[in-house]
Amino acid sequence: MADDAEKTEEPTSKKIEDARKEGNVPKSQDASGVGTLFVAILAFLLLFPFMGSHIIKLFQYYFSMQGTPLDSRIMVDIAVVTIREFLIIIMPLAIAVAIAGIIAALAQFGFLFTTKAIVPDIKKIDPIKGTKNLFSMKKLIEGIKVTFKSFTTLGVGFIFFLFFIKELPTVALFGLGDQIDWLKDKALIIALVMLLIIFVFAVIDIIIVRKQYFDGLKMSKQEVKDEMKNMEGDPLVKSKIRQIQMQASRKRMMAEVPNADVVVTNPTHFAVALKYDEQRSHAPIVVAKGKDNVALQIKKIAREAGVHVMQDPPLARALYKEVEVDKPIPEALFAAVAEVLAYVYKANKKKN
């Protein structure tokens, strides 16, 4: 009983699917951050000429206001122009980053739409349970991880920033366009260095998150057994099982047709394959039967194998209705079947 209680079994596909329906999926925040930051850098490089032109335009506007008396109307104009240009500069980059965040999430666990994660739950607002979760060991470890990653990434970025600060006295002598180019180059270097560090953390985080996720979904042996029982009770599952069993049975039945002595037909609606083996049964056995398309297939296989196909509608209907596959014929049909077999044996002797 103790073994059954232990979560030693890998989660089944149904357990994983149920978890997805609950909104429980393996998601690495670091991986999403790397993807978003990468797209942000790429978008920044592609949009930089556009953004730079609007920054220069904004500064030119400010310079043009030199010597202009500042009244309420001028202040409103400056605010409107500043906000407009700021939105024009930022919005394309913000949209690219938002799309990148969505794609990063889809890449980790695919498309998922569920409302269960946002359904109000009284247990979630339990103050006692909430306090325990707030000061749990898991939260402490998460906090340490976030602090370590943040300080490491920002620390390395700050070191590079200090090196670049030393160049400011020289850069101050550049023109505005050259200053913007210098700023772009240094910002790109810092971003790439930080991106590399975050990427390393992201790879580690993906491994840890997925392991914790699947470990959390592990099942006991008893849970696996109970799930299998429940699935077998599902009408859809039962229907699928019956379909598979019927296909396997039909395949075995068709394989016996070439071994039959005769196939009795309706001639179009029914076909019954008979074989007489004294060692197997005292009476001829129905090795295959079918109607409509299955009957056509039986006749086709029989003709290809050289098995005699004989038309006898009353006998074919009786055999199809009264005798199951792999069962001997009843005594009431002995005479009719014996007559058919005698005719077939006689025809075969003539051929030989």
VENRAJO-V465881 format. One record per pair of residues at least 24 apart in sequence whose C-alpha atoms are under 10 Angstrom apart, sorted by sequence separation. I is the first residue (numbers start at 0). J is the second residue. D is the distance in whole Angstrom. If there is no record, write none. Layout:
I_J_D ; I_J_D
This chain:
57_81_7 ; 262_286_10 ; 264_288_10 ; 267_291_7 ; 268_292_8 ; 269_293_8 ; 270_294_5 ; 311_335_10 ; 160_185_8 ; 259_284_9 ; 262_287_9 ; 263_288_9 ; 264_289_10 ; 265_290_9 ; 267_292_9 ; 268_293_9 ; 269_294_5 ; 270_295_8 ; 272_297_8 ; 314_339_10 ; 57_83_10 ; 159_185_9 ; 160_186_9 ; 163_189_10 ; 259_285_9 ; 260_286_10 ; 262_288_9 ; 264_290_9 ; 268_294_7 ; 269_295_8 ; 270_296_9 ; 271_297_8 ; 272_298_9 ; 290_316_10 ; 54_81_10 ; 57_84_7 ; 159_186_10 ; 259_286_7 ; 267_294_7 ; 268_295_8 ; 270_297_7 ; 271_298_9 ; 288_315_9 ; 56_84_9 ; 57_85_9 ; 160_188_10 ; 258_286_9 ; 259_287_9 ; 266_294_9 ; 267_295_7 ; 269_297_10 ; 270_298_7 ; 311_339_9 ; 159_188_8 ; 160_189_7 ; 256_285_10 ; 265_294_9 ; 266_295_9 ; 269_298_10 ; 272_301_9 ; 290_319_8 ; 310_339_10 ; 54_84_8 ; 156_186_10 ; 159_189_7 ; 255_285_10 ; 256_286_7 ; 264_294_8 ; 288_318_9 ; 289_319_7 ; 309_339_8 ; 53_84_7 ; 54_85_8 ; 158_189_9 ; 255_286_6 ; 256_287_6 ; 264_295_10 ; 267_298_10 ; 288_319_6 ; 53_85_9 ; 156_188_9 ; 157_189_8 ; 254_286_9 ; 255_287_7 ; 256_288_9 ; 262_294_10 ; 266_298_10 ; 287_319_9 ; 288_320_10 ; 54_87_10 ; 156_189_6 ; 159_192_9 ; 252_285_10 ; 253_286_9 ; 254_287_9 ; 264_297_10 ; 285_318_8 ; 307_340_10 ; 309_342_10 ; 50_84_9 ; 53_87_8 ; 54_88_8 ; 155_189_9 ; 156_190_8 ; 252_286_7 ; 253_287_7 ; 264_298_8 ; 272_306_9 ; 285_319_9 ; 288_322_9 ; 309_343_9 ; 50_85_9 ; 53_88_7 ; 156_191_9 ; 251_286_10 ; 252_287_5 ; 253_288_9 ; 262_297_8 ; 263_298_9 ; 272_307_10 ; 288_323_8 ; 289_324_10 ; 308_343_9 ; 52_88_9 ; 153_189_10 ; 156_192_7 ; 157_193_10 ; 251_287_9 ; 252_288_8 ; 262_298_7 ; 272_308_9 ; 287_323_9 ; 288_324_7 ; 307_343_7 ; 50_87_8 ; 51_88_8 ; 155_192_8 ; 156_193_6 ; 252_289_10 ; 271_308_10 ; 285_322_7 ; 286_323_9 ; 287_324_6 ; 288_325_10 ; 306_343_10 ; 307_344_10 ; 49_87_9 ; 50_88_5 ; 155_193_7 ; 156_194_10 ; 249_287_9 ; 270_308_9 ; 271_309_10 ; 284_322_9 ; 285_323_7 ; 286_324_5 ; 287_325_8 ; 49_88_8 ; 50_89_8 ; 154_193_9 ; 249_288_9 ; 262_301_7 ; 270_309_9 ; 284_323_9 ; 285_324_5 ; 286_325_5 ; 287_326_10 ; 307_346_9 ; 152_192_9 ; 153_193_7 ; 156_196_10 ; 249_289_9 ; 253_293_9 ; 256_296_10 ; 257_297_9 ; 261_301_8 ; 262_302_9 ; 270_310_9 ; 284_324_8 ; 285_325_5 ; 286_326_8 ; 307_347_9 ; 47_88_9 ; 50_91_9 ; 152_193_6 ; 155_196_9 ; 256_297_7 ; 260_301_10 ; 269_310_10 ; 270_311_10 ; 284_325_6 ; 285_326_6 ; 286_327_9 ; 306_347_10 ; 46_88_9 ; 50_92_10 ; 151_193_9 ; 152_194_8 ; 255_297_10 ; 256_298_9 ; 259_301_8 ; 266_308_9 ; 270_312_9 ; 283_325_10 ; 284_326_5 ; 285_327_6 ; 46_89_10 ; 152_195_9 ; 153_196_10 ; 253_296_8 ; 254_297_10 ; 256_299_10 ; 257_300_7 ; 258_301_9 ; 266_309_8 ; 267_310_9 ; 269_312_8 ; 271_314_9 ; 272_315_9 ; 283_326_9 ; 284_327_4 ; 285_328_7 ; 152_196_6 ; 249_293_9 ; 253_297_7 ; 256_300_7 ; 257_301_6 ; 261_305_10 ; 262_306_7 ; 263_307_9 ; 264_308_7 ; 265_309_9 ; 266_310_6 ; 268_312_9 ; 271_315_6 ; 282_326_9 ; 283_327_6 ; 284_328_6 ; 46_91_8 ; 47_92_10 ; 151_196_8 ; 152_197_7 ; 252_297_9 ; 255_300_10 ; 256_301_6 ; 257_302_9 ; 259_304_9 ; 260_305_10 ; 261_306_6 ; 262_307_6 ; 263_308_6 ; 264_309_6 ; 265_310_6 ; 266_311_7 ; 267_312_9 ; 270_315_6 ; 271_316_9 ; 273_318_10 ; 282_327_6 ; 283_328_6 ; 284_329_10 ; 43_89_10 ; 46_92_8 ; 151_197_9 ; 254_300_9 ; 255_301_10 ; 256_302_10 ; 257_303_8 ; 258_304_8 ; 259_305_10 ; 260_306_6 ; 261_307_5 ; 262_308_5 ; 263_309_5 ; 264_310_5 ; 265_311_6 ; 266_312_6 ; 269_315_6 ; 270_316_8 ; 271_317_10 ; 272_318_10 ; 280_326_9 ; 281_327_8 ; 282_328_6 ; 283_329_9 ; 45_92_10 ; 253_300_8 ; 257_304_5 ; 258_305_10 ; 259_306_7 ; 260_307_7 ; 261_308_6 ; 262_309_6 ; 263_310_6 ; 264_311_6 ; 265_312_4 ; 268_315_9 ; 269_316_7 ; 271_318_7 ; 272_319_10 ; 280_327_7 ; 281_328_10 ; 282_329_8 ; 43_91_9 ; 148_196_9 ; 149_197_9 ; 152_200_10 ; 253_301_9 ; 256_304_8 ; 257_305_8 ; 258_306_8 ; 259_307_9 ; 260_308_9 ; 261_309_7 ; 262_310_8 ; 263_311_6 ; 264_312_6 ; 265_313_7 ; 268_316_9 ; 269_317_10 ; 270_318_9 ; 271_319_7 ; 279_327_10 ; 282_330_8 ; 42_91_8 ; 43_92_7 ; 148_197_8 ; 257_306_7 ; 262_311_10 ; 263_312_8 ; 264_313_9 ; 265_314_8 ; 266_315_8 ; 269_318_9 ; 270_319_8 ; 42_92_6 ; 256_306_8 ; 263_313_10 ; 264_314_8 ; 265_315_6 ; 266_316_10 ; 269_319_7 ; 283_333_8 ; 41_92_10 ; 42_93_9 ; 263_314_7 ; 264_315_5 ; 265_316_7 ; 269_320_10 ; 271_322_10 ; 273_324_10 ; 274_325_10 ; 282_333_8 ; 40_92_9 ; 42_94_10 ; 43_95_10 ; 148_200_7 ; 263_315_6 ; 264_316_8 ; 272_324_9 ; 273_325_10 ; 275_327_9 ; 39_92_7 ; 42_95_7 ; 262_315_9 ; 263_316_9 ; 271_324_9 ; 274_327_9 ; 283_336_8 ; 38_92_9 ; 39_93_8 ; 41_95_10 ; 42_96_8 ; 264_318_10 ; 273_327_9 ; 282_336_10 ; 283_337_9 ; 39_94_10 ; 263_318_9 ; 264_319_10 ; 273_328_9 ; 282_337_9 ; 39_95_7 ; 40_96_9 ; 263_319_10 ; 38_95_7 ; 39_96_6 ; 283_340_9 ; 38_96_6 ; 39_97_9 ; 37_96_9 ; 38_97_10 ; 35_95_9 ; 36_96_8 ; 38_98_9 ; 39_99_8 ; 35_96_6 ; 38_99_6 ; 34_96_9 ; 35_97_8 ; 37_99_9 ; 38_100_9 ; 275_337_10 ; 35_98_8 ; 36_99_9 ; 273_336_9 ; 35_99_5 ; 36_100_9 ; 34_99_7 ; 35_100_5 ; 275_340_9 ; 33_99_10 ; 34_100_7 ; 35_101_9 ; 274_340_9 ; 32_99_9 ; 33_100_9 ; 34_101_10 ; 35_102_9 ; 273_340_9 ; 31_99_8 ; 32_100_8 ; 34_102_8 ; 35_103_7 ; 31_100_6 ; 34_103_6 ; 30_100_10 ; 31_101_9 ; 33_103_9 ; 34_104_9 ; 31_102_9 ; 32_103_8 ; 31_103_5 ; 34_106_10 ; 252_324_8 ; 30_103_7 ; 31_104_6 ; 252_325_9 ; 263_336_9 ; 30_104_9 ; 31_105_10 ; 28_103_10 ; 31_106_9 ; 261_336_10 ; 27_103_10 ; 28_104_9 ; 30_106_10 ; 31_107_9 ; 248_324_10 ; 263_339_9 ; 26_103_10 ; 27_104_9 ; 30_107_9 ; 262_339_10 ; 26_104_7 ; 261_339_8 ; 25_104_10 ; 26_105_10 ; 261_340_7 ; 26_106_10 ; 27_107_8 ; 260_340_8 ; 26_107_6 ; 25_107_7 ; 26_108_7 ; 261_343_7 ; 24_107_9 ; 25_108_7 ; 260_343_8 ; 261_344_9 ; 24_108_7 ; 260_344_9 ; 24_109_10 ; 24_111_9 ; 19_108_9 ; 22_111_8 ; 22_112_8 ; 20_111_8 ; 21_112_10 ; 22_113_6 ; 19_111_8 ; 20_112_8 ; 21_113_7 ; 22_114_8 ; 23_115_10 ; 19_112_9 ; 20_113_6 ; 21_114_8 ; 22_115_7 ; 23_116_8 ; 19_113_8 ; 20_114_9 ; 21_115_6 ; 22_116_6 ; 20_115_8 ; 21_116_6 ; 22_117_9 ; 20_116_9 ; 21_117_10 ; 107_205_9 ; 29_145_10 ; 58_175_10 ; 29_148_10 ; 55_175_8 ; 55_176_8 ; 52_176_9 ; 55_179_9 ; 51_176_8 ; 54_179_9 ; 51_179_7 ; 51_180_9 ; 47_179_10 ; 48_180_10 ; 51_183_10 ; 47_180_9 ; 47_183_8 ; 44_183_8 ; 43_183_9 ; 44_184_10 ; 44_187_8 ; 43_187_9 ; 40_186_9 ; 41_187_10 ; 40_187_7 ; 40_190_7 ; 39_190_10 ; 40_191_8 ; 37_190_9 ; 36_190_8 ; 37_191_8 ; 40_194_9 ; 36_191_9 ; 36_193_9 ; 37_194_7 ; 36_194_7 ; 37_195_10 ; 33_193_10 ; 34_194_9 ; 33_194_7 ; 36_197_9 ; 37_198_10 ; 32_194_9 ; 33_195_9 ; 36_198_10 ; 33_196_9 ; 33_197_6 ; 34_198_9 ; 32_197_8 ; 33_198_6 ; 32_198_9 ; 33_199_9 ; 30_197_8 ; 33_200_9 ; 34_201_10 ; 29_197_7 ; 30_198_7 ; 33_201_7 ; 29_198_8 ; 30_199_10 ; 32_201_8 ; 33_202_10 ; 29_199_9 ; 30_200_8 ; 31_201_8 ; 29_200_7 ; 30_201_5 ; 29_201_5 ; 30_202_7 ; 28_201_8 ; 29_202_8 ; 30_203_9 ; 27_201_7 ; 29_203_9 ; 30_204_8 ; 27_202_9 ; 29_204_7 ; 30_205_7 ; 27_203_10 ; 28_204_8 ; 29_205_8 ; 27_204_6 ; 28_205_9 ; 26_204_9 ; 27_205_6 ; 26_205_8 ; 27_206_9 ; 25_205_8 ; 27_207_9 ; 28_208_10 ; 27_208_6 ; 25_207_10 ; 26_208_7 ; 27_209_8 ; 25_208_6 ; 26_209_8 ; 24_208_10 ; 25_209_6 ; 24_209_9 ; 25_210_9 ; 25_211_9 ; 26_212_9 ; 25_212_6 ; 24_212_8 ; 25_213_8 ; 23_212_9 ; 24_213_10 ; 15_212_10 ; 15_213_9 ; 18_216_8 ; 15_216_7 ; 14_216_7 ; 15_217_10 ; 10_213_7 ; 14_217_9 ; 9_213_8 ; 10_214_8 ; 14_218_9 ; 9_214_8 ; 10_215_9 ; 11_216_9 ; 8_214_9 ; 9_215_10 ; 10_216_6 ; 11_217_8 ; 7_214_9 ; 9_216_8 ; 10_217_5 ; 11_218_8 ; 6_214_8 ; 8_216_9 ; 9_217_5 ; 10_218_6 ; 6_215_9 ; 8_217_6 ; 9_218_6 ; 10_219_9 ; 14_223_9 ; 6_216_8 ; 7_217_6 ; 8_218_5 ; 9_219_9 ; 6_217_5 ; 7_218_6 ; 8_219_6 ; 9_220_10 ; 5_217_9 ; 6_218_5 ; 7_219_6 ; 8_220_6 ; 10_222_10 ; 11_223_8 ; 14_226_9 ; 5_218_8 ; 6_219_4 ; 7_220_7 ; 8_221_10 ; 10_223_8 ; 13_226_9 ; 4_218_9 ; 5_219_5 ; 6_220_8 ; 8_222_9 ; 9_223_9 ; 13_227_10 ; 3_218_9 ; 4_219_6 ; 5_220_8 ; 6_221_10 ; 8_223_8 ; 11_226_9 ; 3_219_5 ; 4_220_7 ; 5_221_9 ; 6_222_9 ; 11_227_10 ; 2_219_8 ; 3_220_5 ; 4_221_7 ; 13_230_9 ; 1_219_10 ; 2_220_8 ; 3_221_5 ; 4_222_9 ; 2_221_9 ; 3_222_8 ; 0_220_10 ; 3_223_10 ; 0_221_9
